[in-house]
Amino acid sequence: MPVPRRFDRRPPERDTTRINERIRVPQVRLIGAEGEQLGVVEITEALKRAQDADLDLVEVAPNSKPPVTRLLDYSKYKYEQEQKQKAARKHQQQVNVREIKLRPKIATHDYETKRGHVERFLNHHNKVKITIMFRGREQAHPERGRMLLKRLSDDLGELAVIESEPLQEGRNMSMLLGPGKAVDRVQSVDTEDESKLATDEITPPVDTAKPAEDESKPAMEEAKPPADETKAAEKETEASVDEAKPAEDKPKASKAKPKASKAKAKAPKAKPKASKDGPAKAAEEPGEDVAAASG
């Protein structure tokens, strides 16, 4: 269960700089807004000048006699100071101390691996503390540890600088290495290469882009046919359509004619119907005569 925090009764941090009415001294040495020296004046006169200039009366050096004050915009001055502190923290380089532990009887492969780690730490601008651990009867031969540390510093060369010589403390012997001049040279070369690559990516080649545009233009011109050819093609299509229309009308007329002939042929058949009725009646009359005769 987490322990509850006690109520903090300390007052909040306040800005200790005294301004305007918080300056409680009879006389002050006044500096104008442009940095000019106005001499020692009464505090009332200094406050009046600050009010007339629409500025603040800020105590710059409270320990001097009389205190030094200046006319300025305190909020703007405070903001500028904060920005300067941020810039200083940004450019400030934080150095870390890494530690590598070795044994006096370390194998060759293990030694090369540890040396690679040291080189990597130094390339990142970190300090490296090399510690050699002795066990048992190995403590009777500290020269082996010194020889190993000397071998490591010789292998690193200009990449490392010995900041503290080998020092034995109990069972351990340590040496502190810092980044050398070769690290700065390598980093400067890397930054130059990165800047060149960035500029090459941002600015494409101009000479190669222009011919590509020139080659694309003829392709577009070939793809678009001229206006005269398109008009001629339209006229040809219109003429073919006009020729096709009479050809369609002629067959219709030829088909219509046989229909009319059939109608004419059918028309005479209506007359015999009337004639049929007449002979039928005539035939009926002889029959009736026959029947009457037989009767």
C-alpha atoms as a printed R data frame, in Angstrom:
    type eleno elety resid chain resno       x       y        z
1   ATOM     1    CA   MET     A     1   0.000   0.000    0.000
2   ATOM     2    CA   PRO     A     2   1.529   3.340   -1.003
3   ATOM     3    CA   VAL     A     3   2.309   5.715    1.822
4   ATOM     4    CA   PRO     A     4   0.241   8.932    1.496
5   ATOM     5    CA   ARG     A     5   2.292  12.054    1.082
6   ATOM     6    CA   ARG     A     6   2.109  14.661    3.788
7   ATOM     7    CA   PHE     A     7   0.780  18.076    3.071
8   ATOM     8    CA   ASP     A     8   3.598  20.349    1.961
9   ATOM     9    CA   ARG     A     9   3.375  23.469    4.087
10  ATOM    10    CA   ARG     A    10   6.257  25.235    2.362
11  ATOM    11    CA   PRO     A    11   5.218  28.375    0.498
12  ATOM    12    CA   PRO     A    12   5.536  28.352   -3.264
13  ATOM    13    CA   GLU     A    13   8.759  29.600   -4.775
14  ATOM    14    CA   ARG     A    14   8.674  33.310   -5.497
15  ATOM    15    CA   ASP     A    15  10.819  35.469   -7.672
16  ATOM    16    CA   THR     A    16  13.311  37.111   -5.314
17  ATOM    17    CA   THR     A    17  14.003  40.010   -7.684
18  ATOM    18    CA   ARG     A    18  12.664  43.249   -6.213
19  ATOM    19    CA   ILE     A    19  10.809  45.539   -8.616
20  ATOM    20    CA   ASN     A    20   8.920  48.830   -8.293
21  ATOM    21    CA   GLU     A    21   7.364  49.254   -4.813
22  ATOM    22    CA   ARG     A    22   9.193  46.219   -3.428
23  ATOM    23    CA   ILE     A    23  12.428  48.238   -3.460
24  ATOM    24    CA   ARG     A    24  12.552  49.706    0.061
25  ATOM    25    CA   VAL     A    25  15.686  51.851    0.110
26  ATOM    26    CA   PRO     A    26  15.854  55.653    0.160
27  ATOM    27    CA   GLN     A    27  18.312  56.043   -2.741
28  ATOM    28    CA   VAL     A    28  19.253  53.931   -5.771
29  ATOM    29    CA   ARG     A    29  21.747  54.164   -8.619
30  ATOM    30    CA   LEU     A    30  19.590  54.393  -11.738
31  ATOM    31    CA   ILE     A    31  20.356  53.091  -15.230
32  ATOM    32    CA   GLY     A    32  18.153  54.193  -18.112
33  ATOM    33    CA   ALA     A    33  16.336  52.010  -20.645
34  ATOM    34    CA   GLU     A    34  19.130  52.496  -23.215
35  ATOM    35    CA   GLY     A    35  21.892  51.731  -20.692
36  ATOM    36    CA   GLU     A    36  22.781  55.325  -19.866
37  ATOM    37    CA   GLN     A    37  23.921  56.210  -16.335
38  ATOM    38    CA   LEU     A    38  21.481  58.543  -14.545
39  ATOM    39    CA   GLY     A    39  23.360  58.653  -11.225
40  ATOM    40    CA   VAL     A    40  22.113  58.280   -7.677
41  ATOM    41    CA   VAL     A    41  18.498  59.423   -7.283
42  ATOM    42    CA   GLU     A    42  15.740  59.180   -4.718
43  ATOM    43    CA   ILE     A    43  13.518  56.101   -4.915
44  ATOM    44    CA   THR     A    44  10.431  58.258   -5.496
45  ATOM    45    CA   GLU     A    45  12.027  59.973   -8.468
46  ATOM    46    CA   ALA     A    46  13.144  56.621   -9.903
47  ATOM    47    CA   LEU     A    47   9.615  55.232   -9.607
48  ATOM    48    CA   LYS     A    48   8.190  58.344  -11.271
49  ATOM    49    CA   ARG     A    49  10.591  58.016  -14.211
50  ATOM    50    CA   ALA     A    50   9.620  54.344  -14.580
51  ATOM    51    CA   GLN     A    51   5.912  55.223  -14.639
52  ATOM    52    CA   ASP     A    52   6.447  57.995  -17.185
53  ATOM    53    CA   ALA     A    53   8.353  55.618  -19.491
54  ATOM    54    CA   ASP     A    54   5.769  52.833  -18.940
55  ATOM    55    CA   LEU     A    55   8.533  50.534  -17.695
56  ATOM    56    CA   ASP     A    56   9.464  48.692  -14.514
57  ATOM    57    CA   LEU     A    57  12.112  49.678  -11.982
58  ATOM    58    CA   VAL     A    58  14.139  46.490  -11.489
59  ATOM    59    CA   GLU     A    59  16.824  45.998   -8.852
60  ATOM    60    CA   VAL     A    60  19.858  44.584  -10.715
61  ATOM    61    CA   ALA     A    61  22.555  44.591   -7.986
62  ATOM    62    CA   PRO     A    62  20.961  44.496   -4.532
63  ATOM    63    CA   ASN     A    63  24.249  44.015   -2.613
64  ATOM    64    CA   SER     A    64  25.903  47.226   -3.820
65  ATOM    65    CA   LYS     A    65  25.545  50.494   -1.912
66  ATOM    66    CA   PRO     A    66  23.332  52.093   -3.035
67  ATOM    67    CA   PRO     A    67  21.538  49.275   -4.928
68  ATOM    68    CA   VAL     A    68  21.672  49.451   -8.720
69  ATOM    69    CA   THR     A    69  18.333  49.617  -10.506
70  ATOM    70    CA   ARG     A    70  17.393  49.759  -14.163
71  ATOM    71    CA   LEU     A    71  14.402  50.823  -16.219
72  ATOM    72    CA   LEU     A    72  13.133  47.938  -18.366
73  ATOM    73    CA   ASP     A    73  10.133  45.767  -19.236
74  ATOM    74    CA   TYR     A    74  10.498  43.075  -16.597
75  ATOM    75    CA   SER     A    75   8.205  40.488  -18.233
76  ATOM    76    CA   LYS     A    76  10.119  40.754  -21.512
77  ATOM    77    CA   TYR     A    77  13.436  40.614  -19.646
78  ATOM    78    CA   LYS     A    78  12.344  37.484  -17.771
79  ATOM    79    CA   TYR     A    79  11.240  35.785  -20.989
80  ATOM    80    CA   GLU     A    80  14.588  36.511  -22.652
81  ATOM    81    CA   GLN     A    81  16.457  35.080  -19.686
82  ATOM    82    CA   GLU     A    82  14.425  31.871  -19.850
83  ATOM    83    CA   GLN     A    83  15.153  31.529  -23.569
84  ATOM    84    CA   LYS     A    84  18.878  31.977  -22.946
85  ATOM    85    CA   GLN     A    85  18.815  29.275  -20.276
86  ATOM    86    CA   LYS     A    86  17.012  26.878  -22.634
87  ATOM    87    CA   ALA     A    87  19.579  27.525  -25.372
88  ATOM    88    CA   ALA     A    88  22.411  26.923  -22.917
89  ATOM    89    CA   ARG     A    89  20.883  23.608  -21.827
90  ATOM    90    CA   LYS     A    90  20.382  22.581  -25.446
91  ATOM    91    CA   HIS     A    91  24.022  23.173  -26.376
92  ATOM    92    CA   GLN     A    92  25.259  21.616  -23.162
93  ATOM    93    CA   GLN     A    93  26.628  18.139  -23.797
94  ATOM    94    CA   GLN     A    94  25.853  15.471  -21.248
95  ATOM    95    CA   VAL     A    95  28.765  13.093  -20.645
96  ATOM    96    CA   ASN     A    96  28.070   9.626  -19.295
97  ATOM    97    CA   VAL     A    97  30.649   7.342  -17.708
98  ATOM    98    CA   ARG     A    98  30.456   3.727  -18.897
99  ATOM    99    CA   GLU     A    99  32.322   0.868  -17.209
100 ATOM   100    CA   ILE     A   100  33.983  -2.175  -18.770
101 ATOM   101    CA   LYS     A   101  35.281  -4.977  -16.510
102 ATOM   102    CA   LEU     A   102  38.203  -7.204  -17.498
103 ATOM   103    CA   ARG     A   103  40.163 -10.071  -15.975
104 ATOM   104    CA   PRO     A   104  43.977 -10.355  -16.025
105 ATOM   105    CA   LYS     A   105  43.756 -13.732  -17.846
106 ATOM   106    CA   ILE     A   106  41.211 -12.600  -20.459
107 ATOM   107    CA   ALA     A   107  41.195 -14.501  -23.769
108 ATOM   108    CA   THR     A   108  42.040 -12.846  -27.075
109 ATOM   109    CA   HIS     A   109  38.529 -13.024  -28.519
110 ATOM   110    CA   ASP     A   110  36.971 -11.663  -25.324
111 ATOM   111    CA   TYR     A   111  39.535  -8.867  -25.271
112 ATOM   112    CA   GLU     A   112  38.645  -7.843  -28.847
113 ATOM   113    CA   THR     A   113  34.945  -7.854  -27.975
114 ATOM   114    CA   LYS     A   114  35.509  -5.629  -24.937
115 ATOM   115    CA   ARG     A   115  37.687  -3.292  -27.021
116 ATOM   116    CA   GLY     A   116  34.856  -2.968  -29.560
117 ATOM   117    CA   HIS     A   117  32.500  -1.912  -26.758
118 ATOM   118    CA   VAL     A   118  35.001   0.702  -25.574
119 ATOM   119    CA   GLU     A   119  35.332   2.115  -29.093
120 ATOM   120    CA   ARG     A   120  31.548   2.337  -29.431
121 ATOM   121    CA   PHE     A   121  31.237   4.207  -26.118
122 ATOM   122    CA   LEU     A   122  33.995   6.642  -27.085
123 ATOM   123    CA   ASN     A   123  32.398   7.309  -30.489
124 ATOM   124    CA   HIS     A   124  29.243   8.387  -28.616
125 ATOM   125    CA   HIS     A   125  31.349  10.907  -26.611
126 ATOM   126    CA   ASN     A   126  31.105   8.911  -23.405
127 ATOM   127    CA   LYS     A   127  33.873   8.362  -20.906
128 ATOM   128    CA   VAL     A   128  34.857   4.776  -20.183
129 ATOM   129    CA   LYS     A   129  36.110   3.396  -16.901
130 ATOM   130    CA   ILE     A   130  38.205   0.246  -17.377
131 ATOM   131    CA   THR     A   131  38.227  -1.994  -14.304
132 ATOM   132    CA   ILE     A   132  40.417  -5.074  -13.897
133 ATOM   133    CA   MET     A   133  39.277  -7.524  -11.226
134 ATOM   134    CA   PHE     A   134  41.862  -9.619   -9.397
135 ATOM   135    CA   ARG     A   135  41.076 -12.831   -7.559
136 ATOM   136    CA   GLY     A   136  43.093 -14.764   -5.034
137 ATOM   137    CA   ARG     A   137  46.785 -15.035   -5.895
138 ATOM   138    CA   GLU     A   138  46.299 -12.699   -8.920
139 ATOM   139    CA   GLN     A   139  46.588  -9.788   -6.487
140 ATOM   140    CA   ALA     A   140  50.276 -10.567   -6.150
141 ATOM   141    CA   HIS     A   141  50.842  -9.632   -9.813
142 ATOM   142    CA   PRO     A   142  49.363  -6.141  -10.375
143 ATOM   143    CA   GLU     A   143  51.839  -5.578  -13.242
144 ATOM   144    CA   ARG     A   144  49.682  -7.855  -15.395
145 ATOM   145    CA   GLY     A   145  46.765  -5.487  -14.960
146 ATOM   146    CA   ARG     A   146  48.907  -2.489  -15.884
147 ATOM   147    CA   MET     A   147  50.205  -4.287  -18.966
148 ATOM   148    CA   LEU     A   148  46.643  -5.076  -20.043
149 ATOM   149    CA   LEU     A   149  45.528  -1.463  -19.573
150 ATOM   150    CA   LYS     A   150  48.565  -0.181  -21.486
151 ATOM   151    CA   ARG     A   151  47.814  -2.621  -24.309
152 ATOM   152    CA   LEU     A   152  44.225  -1.386  -24.494
153 ATOM   153    CA   SER     A   153  45.239   2.297  -24.592
154 ATOM   154    CA   ASP     A   154  47.824   1.550  -27.330
155 ATOM   155    CA   ASP     A   155  45.223  -0.309  -29.421
156 ATOM   156    CA   LEU     A   156  42.752   2.570  -29.161
157 ATOM   157    CA   GLY     A   157  45.378   5.116  -30.238
158 ATOM   158    CA   GLU     A   158  43.999   8.628  -30.894
159 ATOM   159    CA   LEU     A   159  40.457   7.451  -30.253
160 ATOM   160    CA   ALA     A   160  40.971   7.665  -26.483
161 ATOM   161    CA   VAL     A   161  42.758   9.919  -24.035
162 ATOM   162    CA   ILE     A   162  43.864   8.713  -20.616
163 ATOM   163    CA   GLU     A   163  42.235  11.019  -18.080
164 ATOM   164    CA   SER     A   164  43.312   9.090  -15.000
165 ATOM   165    CA   GLU     A   165  46.253   6.696  -14.807
166 ATOM   166    CA   PRO     A   166  45.750   3.090  -13.600
167 ATOM   167    CA   LEU     A   167  45.043   3.074   -9.890
168 ATOM   168    CA   GLN     A   168  44.619  -0.011   -7.716
169 ATOM   169    CA   GLU     A   169  41.917   0.064   -5.041
170 ATOM   170    CA   GLY     A   170  41.737  -3.169   -3.089
171 ATOM   171    CA   ARG     A   171  41.120  -6.042   -5.496
172 ATOM   172    CA   ASN     A   172  40.345  -3.798   -8.473
173 ATOM   173    CA   MET     A   173  42.501  -1.635  -10.739
174 ATOM   174    CA   SER     A   174  40.769   1.117  -12.735
175 ATOM   175    CA   MET     A   175  41.646   3.600  -15.467
176 ATOM   176    CA   LEU     A   176  39.473   6.365  -16.960
177 ATOM   177    CA   LEU     A   177  39.457   7.030  -20.714
178 ATOM   178    CA   GLY     A   178  37.920   9.982  -22.519
179 ATOM   179    CA   PRO     A   179  37.112  10.602  -26.212
180 ATOM   180    CA   GLY     A   180  40.110  11.776  -28.240
181 ATOM   181    CA   LYS     A   181  40.589  13.977  -31.296
182 ATOM   182    CA   ALA     A   182  39.852  11.161  -33.729
183 ATOM   183    CA   VAL     A   183  36.248  11.024  -32.467
184 ATOM   184    CA   ASP     A   184  35.663  14.684  -33.393
185 ATOM   185    CA   ARG     A   185  37.183  14.139  -36.847
186 ATOM   186    CA   VAL     A   186  35.012  11.100  -37.527
187 ATOM   187    CA   GLN     A   187  31.885  12.922  -36.359
188 ATOM   188    CA   SER     A   188  32.651  15.960  -38.557
189 ATOM   189    CA   VAL     A   189  33.079  13.686  -41.598
190 ATOM   190    CA   ASP     A   190  29.804  11.924  -40.825
191 ATOM   191    CA   THR     A   191  27.932  15.210  -40.510
192 ATOM   192    CA   GLU     A   192  29.349  16.432  -43.824
193 ATOM   193    CA   ASP     A   193  28.269  13.214  -45.556
194 ATOM   194    CA   GLU     A   194  24.787  13.467  -44.061
195 ATOM   195    CA   SER     A   195  24.455  17.095  -45.186
196 ATOM   196    CA   LYS     A   196  25.550  16.167  -48.716
197 ATOM   197    CA   LEU     A   197  23.033  13.340  -48.873
198 ATOM   198    CA   ALA     A   198  20.284  15.635  -47.585
199 ATOM   199    CA   THR     A   199  21.061  18.284  -50.219
200 ATOM   200    CA   ASP     A   200  21.157  15.648  -52.978
201 ATOM   201    CA   GLU     A   201  17.752  14.360  -51.912
202 ATOM   202    CA   ILE     A   202  16.211  17.813  -51.647
203 ATOM   203    CA   THR     A   203  17.559  19.242  -54.937
204 ATOM   204    CA   PRO     A   204  16.834  16.866  -57.865
205 ATOM   205    CA   PRO     A   205  19.014  17.099  -61.004
206 ATOM   206    CA   VAL     A   206  17.695  19.820  -63.329
207 ATOM   207    CA   ASP     A   207  19.473  18.766  -66.538
208 ATOM   208    CA   THR     A   208  17.935  15.295  -66.601
209 ATOM   209    CA   ALA     A   209  14.423  16.585  -65.933
210 ATOM   210    CA   LYS     A   210  14.294  18.932  -68.950
211 ATOM   211    CA   PRO     A   211  15.001  16.288  -71.659
212 ATOM   212    CA   ALA     A   212  12.326  14.085  -70.129
213 ATOM   213    CA   GLU     A   213   9.807  16.884  -70.582
214 ATOM   214    CA   ASP     A   214  10.982  17.490  -74.158
215 ATOM   215    CA   GLU     A   215  10.608  13.803  -74.968
216 ATOM   216    CA   SER     A   216   7.124  13.697  -73.505
217 ATOM   217    CA   LYS     A   217   5.937  16.566  -75.710
218 ATOM   218    CA   PRO     A   218   6.451  14.732  -79.084
219 ATOM   219    CA   ALA     A   219   4.700  11.707  -77.636
220 ATOM   220    CA   MET     A   220   1.693  13.865  -76.759
221 ATOM   221    CA   GLU     A   221   1.754  15.470  -80.204
222 ATOM   222    CA   GLU     A   222   1.799  12.049  -81.864
223 ATOM   223    CA   ALA     A   223  -1.056  10.878  -79.694
224 ATOM   224    CA   LYS     A   224  -3.225  13.857  -80.717
225 ATOM   225    CA   PRO     A   225  -4.202  13.701  -84.463
226 ATOM   226    CA   PRO     A   226  -4.330  16.988  -86.404
227 ATOM   227    CA   ALA     A   227  -7.606  18.868  -86.639
228 ATOM   228    CA   ASP     A   228  -7.765  18.599  -90.502
229 ATOM   229    CA   GLU     A   229  -7.583  14.811  -90.414
230 ATOM   230    CA   THR     A   230 -10.342  14.598  -87.809
231 ATOM   231    CA   LYS     A   231 -12.604  16.857  -89.876
232 ATOM   232    CA   ALA     A   232 -11.984  14.786  -93.033
233 ATOM   233    CA   ALA     A   233 -12.769  11.593  -91.130
234 ATOM   234    CA   GLU     A   234 -16.038  13.103  -89.879
235 ATOM   235    CA   LYS     A   235 -17.034  14.105  -93.414
236 ATOM   236    CA   GLU     A   236 -16.322  10.593  -94.705
237 ATOM   237    CA   THR     A   237 -18.461   9.042  -91.983
238 ATOM   238    CA   GLU     A   238 -21.314  11.450  -92.763
239 ATOM   239    CA   ALA     A   239 -21.099  10.587  -96.482
240 ATOM   240    CA   SER     A   240 -21.149   6.862  -95.766
241 ATOM   241    CA   VAL     A   241 -24.219   7.344  -93.568
242 ATOM   242    CA   ASP     A   242 -25.994   9.281  -96.316
243 ATOM   243    CA   GLU     A   243 -25.215   6.549  -98.831
244 ATOM   244    CA   ALA     A   244 -26.470   3.901  -96.491
245 ATOM   245    CA   LYS     A   245 -29.867   5.587  -95.979
246 ATOM   246    CA   PRO     A   246 -31.119   5.342  -99.673
247 ATOM   247    CA   ALA     A   247 -30.036   1.736  -99.805
248 ATOM   248    CA   GLU     A   248 -32.252   1.021  -96.851
249 ATOM   249    CA   ASP     A   249 -35.227   2.896  -98.393
250 ATOM   250    CA   LYS     A   250 -35.101   0.986 -101.713
251 ATOM   251    CA   PRO     A   251 -35.620  -2.472 -100.241
252 ATOM   252    CA   LYS     A   252 -38.550  -1.144  -98.251
253 ATOM   253    CA   ALA     A   253 -40.184   0.179 -101.419
254 ATOM   254    CA   SER     A   254 -39.575  -3.120 -103.270
255 ATOM   255    CA   LYS     A   255 -41.160  -4.987 -100.402
256 ATOM   256    CA   ALA     A   256 -44.106  -2.646 -100.384
257 ATOM   257    CA   LYS     A   257 -44.797  -3.204 -104.062
258 ATOM   258    CA   PRO     A   258 -45.449  -6.963 -103.791
259 ATOM   259    CA   LYS     A   259 -47.878  -6.226 -100.986
260 ATOM   260    CA   ALA     A   260 -49.781  -3.886 -103.255
261 ATOM   261    CA   SER     A   261 -49.802  -6.518 -106.033
262 ATOM   262    CA   LYS     A   262 -51.146  -9.074 -103.619
263 ATOM   263    CA   ALA     A   263 -53.848  -6.682 -102.655
264 ATOM   264    CA   LYS     A   264 -54.694  -6.165 -106.301
265 ATOM   265    CA   ALA     A   265 -54.724  -9.897 -106.840
266 ATOM   266    CA   LYS     A   266 -57.046 -10.362 -103.937
267 ATOM   267    CA   ALA     A   267 -59.340  -7.642 -105.131
268 ATOM   268    CA   PRO     A   268 -60.681  -9.562 -108.161
269 ATOM   269    CA   LYS     A   269 -61.635 -12.459 -105.898
270 ATOM   270    CA   ALA     A   270 -64.329 -10.308 -104.350
271 ATOM   271    CA   LYS     A   271 -66.224 -10.151 -107.667
272 ATOM   272    CA   PRO     A   272 -66.652 -13.878 -108.109
273 ATOM   273    CA   LYS     A   273 -68.289 -13.944 -104.663
274 ATOM   274    CA   ALA     A   274 -71.056 -11.836 -106.016
275 ATOM   275    CA   SER     A   275 -71.141 -14.040 -109.127
276 ATOM   276    CA   LYS     A   276 -71.175 -17.121 -106.937
277 ATOM   277    CA   ASP     A   277 -74.270 -15.897 -105.205
278 ATOM   278    CA   GLY     A   278 -75.912 -15.398 -108.565
279 ATOM   279    CA   PRO     A   279 -75.218 -18.889 -109.958
280 ATOM   280    CA   ALA     A   280 -76.139 -20.400 -106.647
281 ATOM   281    CA   LYS     A   281 -79.509 -18.859 -106.877
282 ATOM   282    CA   ALA     A   282 -79.686 -19.997 -110.454
283 ATOM   283    CA   ALA     A   283 -78.801 -23.492 -109.457
284 ATOM   284    CA   GLU     A   284 -81.430 -23.465 -106.812
285 ATOM   285    CA   GLU     A   285 -84.044 -22.497 -109.257
286 ATOM   286    CA   PRO     A   286 -83.469 -25.495 -111.585
287 ATOM   287    CA   GLY     A   287 -83.557 -27.778 -108.586
288 ATOM   288    CA   GLU     A   288 -86.841 -26.451 -107.541
289 ATOM   289    CA   ASP     A   289 -88.097 -27.020 -111.098
290 ATOM   290    CA   VAL     A   290 -86.883 -30.596 -110.999
291 ATOM   291    CA   ALA     A   291 -88.567 -31.188 -107.688
292 ATOM   292    CA   ALA     A   292 -91.735 -29.703 -108.996
293 ATOM   293    CA   ALA     A   293 -91.524 -31.834 -112.082
294 ATOM   294    CA   SER     A   294 -91.057 -34.958 -110.113
295 ATOM   295    CA   GLY     A   295 -93.946 -34.017 -107.975
